[in-house]
Amino acid sequence: MARLAGIELGGTKTIVVLGEPGQLAARHILATTTPEETLATAAAVLRAWQAEAPLDAVGIASFGPLQLRPDVPGFGHMLQTPKTGWSGADIVGAIAGTVDCPVSIDTDVNAAALAEFHHGAGRGCSIIVYLTIGTGVGGGIVAGDAPLHGRMHPEIGHQQFRRMAGDGFAGICPFHGDCIEGLVSGPALAARFGCHPATVAGGDARWNAPAEDLAQLLASLLLTVSPDRIIIGGGVAMKQPHLIATAAARVPDLLACYLPDVDAARIDDIVCLPALGEDAGPLGAIEIGWRAIAV
């Protein structure tokens, strides 16, 4: 099996891993600071592993938005992002210049979707959506073993939907205000509640509005992408599973029987937490590296 390395580049932490598809052998965790410091530290870890034995490929699973079209100037660069100092960062260039092997990149959510598709909750499916709810809200789509790309990559978290009656929270997204990311991300929930979300009990009525917002997104994805499964990870999802359960339970009513096989009896099978847990992202980075040499 190939000797692969991966970098899961997150908004607050970065994880550098060594392994093969479906299996991790080593990991190194560092804080995500400036592009220069973060990528240099990650590259140093890769060089140390490469000195022990050759690496066949490196996969990068990064927060975005990213330029993923190789025929467009700026391929592998970060696009305009709220993450201070990261707009325009040459992510691929910083890594490819330090290792003697192919380097491939995709979004962190597309990568996690690939890992779940092959090794987790998406096994046996034709189309899956992987959502992450944490510092932001992102979404990756895998259809027929391929992550979805086009003009860009999916930016599921920046969609806007019908709001629950009486909910006056303006949202915090600097681009769109009350898009899904601006309504249900960790920072959005903290702004909405006036405290850390973990301190708000699951049965508190304040969860009703964000649950409705998330339910609107889930219903829309079922109508537009027709996934077999929607897998929801990220810090908020993993620590507040009641939010996911409440939102999922609302979906059949929102669809009003338009999709006859999406009912109360099946919704828990369609919408679920990641089987790979917090390893979906790091294993996804390995999958991105594997695709660089296997496709």
C-alpha positions as CSV (number, residue, x, y, z in Angstrom):
1,M,0.0,0.0,0.0
2,A,1.1,3.5,-0.7
3,R,2.8,5.6,2.0
4,L,0.7,8.7,2.2
5,A,0.7,12.0,4.2
6,G,-2.2,14.4,4.7
7,I,-2.8,17.8,6.1
8,E,-6.1,18.8,7.5
9,L,-5.9,22.6,7.5
10,G,-8.6,23.9,9.9
11,G,-9.5,27.4,11.0
12,T,-8.1,26.8,14.5
13,K,-5.9,23.8,14.3
14,T,-4.0,21.8,11.7
15,I,-3.5,18.1,11.8
16,V,-0.6,16.5,9.8
17,V,-1.0,12.7,9.4
18,L,0.8,9.7,8.0
19,G,-1.0,6.6,6.8
20,E,-2.9,4.8,4.0
21,P,-6.5,4.8,2.9
22,G,-8.7,4.1,5.9
23,Q,-5.9,4.0,8.4
24,L,-3.7,6.5,10.3
25,A,-0.2,5.6,11.5
26,A,0.9,8.9,13.0
27,R,-0.4,12.5,13.6
28,H,1.0,15.8,14.6
29,I,-1.3,18.6,15.8
30,L,-0.5,22.3,15.6
31,A,-2.3,25.6,16.0
32,T,-3.4,27.4,12.8
33,T,-1.7,30.8,13.0
34,T,-0.3,32.6,10.0
35,P,0.0,30.9,6.6
36,E,3.7,31.2,6.7
37,E,4.1,29.7,10.2
38,T,1.4,27.0,9.9
39,L,2.5,25.7,6.5
40,A,6.2,25.8,7.3
41,T,5.6,23.7,10.4
42,A,3.4,21.3,8.5
43,A,6.1,21.0,5.8
44,A,8.8,20.3,8.4
45,V,6.8,17.4,9.7
46,L,6.4,16.0,6.2
47,R,10.1,16.4,5.5
48,A,10.9,14.4,8.7
49,W,8.6,11.6,7.6
50,Q,10.1,11.7,4.1
51,A,13.6,11.4,5.5
52,E,12.5,8.1,7.2
53,A,11.0,6.7,4.0
54,P,9.7,8.2,0.7
55,L,6.2,9.6,0.6
56,D,4.1,8.6,-2.4
57,A,1.8,11.6,-2.2
58,V,0.5,14.4,0.1
59,G,-3.2,15.3,0.3
60,I,-4.3,18.7,1.6
61,A,-7.8,19.0,3.0
62,S,-8.3,22.8,3.7
63,F,-10.8,25.2,4.9
64,G,-11.9,27.5,2.1
65,P,-12.9,28.9,-0.1
66,L,-10.2,27.6,-2.5
67,Q,-9.2,27.9,-6.1
68,L,-9.3,24.3,-7.2
69,R,-9.4,24.7,-11.0
70,P,-5.9,23.8,-12.3
71,D,-6.5,25.8,-15.5
72,V,-7.1,29.1,-13.6
73,P,-4.3,31.4,-12.2
74,G,-4.0,31.0,-8.5
75,F,-4.7,27.2,-8.4
76,G,-4.2,25.9,-4.8
77,H,-4.6,29.4,-3.3
78,M,-7.0,30.5,-0.7
79,L,-9.7,32.8,-2.0
80,Q,-11.2,35.7,0.0
81,T,-11.8,34.4,3.5
82,P,-12.8,35.9,6.9
83,K,-9.7,34.1,8.4
84,T,-7.3,36.9,9.0
85,G,-4.2,36.8,6.9
86,W,-5.2,33.8,4.8
87,S,-6.8,35.4,1.8
88,G,-4.5,34.7,-1.2
89,A,-2.3,32.2,0.7
90,D,-0.5,29.8,-1.7
91,I,-1.3,26.5,0.1
92,V,-0.2,24.0,-2.5
93,G,2.9,26.0,-3.4
94,A,4.1,26.1,0.2
95,I,3.9,22.3,0.5
96,A,4.8,21.2,-3.0
97,G,8.1,23.1,-2.9
98,T,9.3,21.0,0.1
99,V,8.4,17.4,-0.7
100,D,9.4,15.2,-3.6
101,C,6.0,13.7,-4.4
102,P,2.7,14.7,-5.9
103,V,0.6,17.2,-3.8
104,S,-3.1,17.4,-4.2
105,I,-5.7,19.6,-2.6
106,D,-9.5,19.8,-2.0
107,T,-11.8,21.3,0.6
108,D,-11.8,19.8,4.1
109,V,-15.5,18.9,3.7
110,N,-15.0,17.2,0.3
111,A,-12.1,15.3,1.8
112,A,-14.2,14.2,4.9
113,A,-17.0,13.2,2.5
114,L,-14.6,10.9,0.6
115,A,-13.4,9.3,3.8
116,E,-17.0,8.6,5.0
117,F,-17.9,7.4,1.5
118,H,-15.2,4.8,1.4
119,H,-14.7,3.9,5.1
120,G,-17.6,5.3,7.1
121,A,-21.3,6.2,7.2
122,G,-21.4,6.6,3.4
123,R,-20.3,3.1,2.4
124,G,-22.7,1.6,-0.1
125,C,-24.2,5.0,-1.1
126,S,-24.2,6.6,-4.5
127,I,-24.3,10.2,-3.4
128,I,-23.5,11.6,0.0
129,V,-23.3,15.1,1.5
130,Y,-20.9,15.8,4.4
131,L,-21.7,18.9,6.4
132,T,-19.5,20.3,9.1
133,I,-20.9,22.7,11.7
134,G,-18.2,24.3,13.8
135,T,-16.3,27.6,13.5
136,G,-18.1,27.8,10.1
137,V,-20.5,25.7,8.2
138,G,-19.3,23.8,5.1
139,G,-20.5,21.1,2.9
140,G,-18.9,18.5,0.6
141,I,-20.6,16.3,-1.9
142,V,-19.4,13.0,-3.3
143,A,-21.2,11.5,-6.3
144,G,-20.1,8.2,-7.8
145,D,-16.8,8.2,-5.9
146,A,-15.9,11.8,-7.1
147,P,-16.0,15.0,-5.1
148,L,-18.1,17.6,-6.7
149,H,-16.3,20.4,-8.4
150,G,-17.4,22.9,-11.1
151,R,-17.0,26.6,-11.3
152,M,-15.8,26.4,-7.8
153,H,-16.7,23.9,-5.0
154,P,-19.9,23.6,-3.0
155,E,-20.3,26.5,-0.5
156,I,-23.4,25.0,1.2
157,G,-23.0,27.1,4.3
158,H,-23.6,30.4,2.5
159,Q,-27.2,29.6,1.4
160,Q,-30.1,31.6,2.8
161,F,-33.5,30.1,3.6
162,R,-36.9,31.0,5.0
163,R,-36.5,32.1,8.7
164,M,-38.7,30.9,11.5
165,A,-41.5,33.4,12.4
166,G,-40.4,35.7,15.2
167,D,-36.7,35.0,14.9
168,G,-35.0,38.3,14.7
169,F,-31.3,37.2,15.0
170,A,-29.5,39.0,12.2
171,G,-26.7,36.5,11.7
172,I,-23.0,37.1,11.8
173,C,-21.6,36.2,8.4
174,P,-19.6,39.1,7.1
175,F,-20.7,38.4,3.6
176,H,-24.4,37.4,3.9
177,G,-25.5,38.0,7.4
178,D,-28.2,35.3,7.9
179,C,-26.9,32.5,5.7
180,I,-26.7,29.1,7.4
181,E,-23.1,29.8,8.5
182,G,-24.2,33.1,10.0
183,L,-27.0,31.4,11.9
184,V,-25.8,28.0,13.2
185,S,-22.0,28.0,13.3
186,G,-20.4,27.9,16.7
187,P,-19.7,31.7,16.8
188,A,-23.2,32.4,15.5
189,L,-24.8,30.3,18.3
190,A,-22.7,32.1,20.9
191,A,-23.8,35.4,19.5
192,R,-27.4,34.3,19.3
193,F,-27.4,32.9,22.9
194,G,-25.1,35.4,24.5
195,C,-23.1,32.5,26.0
196,H,-21.2,29.4,24.9
197,P,-23.7,27.0,23.2
198,A,-22.5,24.1,25.5
199,T,-24.1,26.0,28.5
200,V,-27.6,26.0,26.9
201,A,-29.5,22.8,27.7
202,G,-30.8,20.7,24.9
203,G,-34.4,21.2,25.8
204,D,-34.1,25.0,25.9
205,A,-36.5,26.8,23.6
206,R,-33.6,28.9,22.2
207,W,-32.5,25.9,20.2
208,N,-35.8,25.9,18.2
209,A,-34.7,28.7,15.7
210,P,-31.3,27.2,14.8
211,A,-32.8,23.8,14.5
212,E,-35.4,25.2,12.1
213,D,-32.6,26.9,10.1
214,L,-30.7,23.6,9.8
215,A,-33.8,21.7,8.9
216,Q,-34.4,24.1,6.0
217,L,-30.9,23.3,4.8
218,L,-31.4,19.6,5.1
219,A,-34.7,19.7,3.2
220,S,-33.1,21.7,0.4
221,L,-30.2,19.3,0.0
222,L,-32.6,16.4,-0.3
223,L,-34.5,18.2,-3.0
224,T,-31.5,19.5,-4.9
225,V,-28.7,16.9,-4.6
226,S,-30.9,13.8,-3.8
227,P,-28.2,12.2,-1.5
228,D,-28.6,8.8,0.0
229,R,-27.1,10.1,3.2
230,I,-26.3,13.5,4.9
231,I,-23.5,13.1,7.4
232,I,-23.0,16.0,9.8
233,G,-19.8,16.5,11.7
234,G,-17.9,19.3,13.3
235,G,-17.6,20.5,16.8
236,V,-21.1,21.8,17.2
237,A,-22.6,18.7,15.7
238,M,-20.6,16.3,17.8
239,K,-21.1,18.2,21.0
240,Q,-24.7,19.2,20.4
241,P,-26.3,16.1,18.8
242,H,-29.7,17.2,20.0
243,L,-29.5,20.0,17.4
244,I,-29.0,17.5,14.6
245,A,-31.8,15.2,15.9
246,T,-34.3,18.1,16.3
247,A,-33.5,19.5,12.8
248,A,-33.7,16.1,11.2
249,A,-37.1,15.4,12.8
250,R,-38.5,18.6,11.2
251,V,-37.5,17.6,7.7
252,P,-40.4,15.3,6.8
253,D,-42.9,18.0,7.7
254,L,-41.0,20.6,5.6
255,L,-41.0,18.3,2.6
256,A,-44.8,17.7,3.1
257,C,-44.6,14.1,1.7
258,Y,-43.1,15.3,-1.6
259,L,-40.3,12.8,-1.2
260,P,-42.3,9.7,-0.2
261,D,-39.3,7.7,1.2
262,V,-38.2,10.6,3.5
263,D,-40.4,10.1,6.5
264,A,-40.1,9.9,10.3
265,A,-39.2,6.2,10.1
266,R,-36.2,6.8,7.8
267,I,-34.9,10.2,8.5
268,D,-32.5,9.0,11.2
269,D,-30.9,6.7,8.6
270,I,-30.6,9.5,6.1
271,V,-29.2,12.2,8.5
272,C,-26.5,10.9,10.8
273,L,-23.2,11.7,12.6
274,P,-20.0,10.6,11.0
275,A,-19.0,7.0,11.6
276,L,-15.3,8.1,11.5
277,G,-15.9,10.8,14.1
278,E,-13.1,13.4,14.3
279,D,-10.9,11.3,12.1
280,A,-13.1,12.0,9.0
281,G,-11.0,15.0,8.1
282,P,-7.5,13.5,8.6
283,L,-8.5,10.3,6.8
284,G,-10.0,12.5,4.1
285,A,-6.6,14.2,3.6
286,I,-5.1,10.8,3.1
287,E,-7.9,10.0,0.5
288,I,-7.0,13.2,-1.4
289,G,-3.4,12.1,-1.5
290,W,-4.4,8.6,-2.7
291,R,-6.5,10.1,-5.5
292,A,-3.4,12.0,-6.7
293,I,-1.7,8.7,-7.6
294,A,-4.6,6.3,-8.1
295,V,-6.9,8.3,-10.4
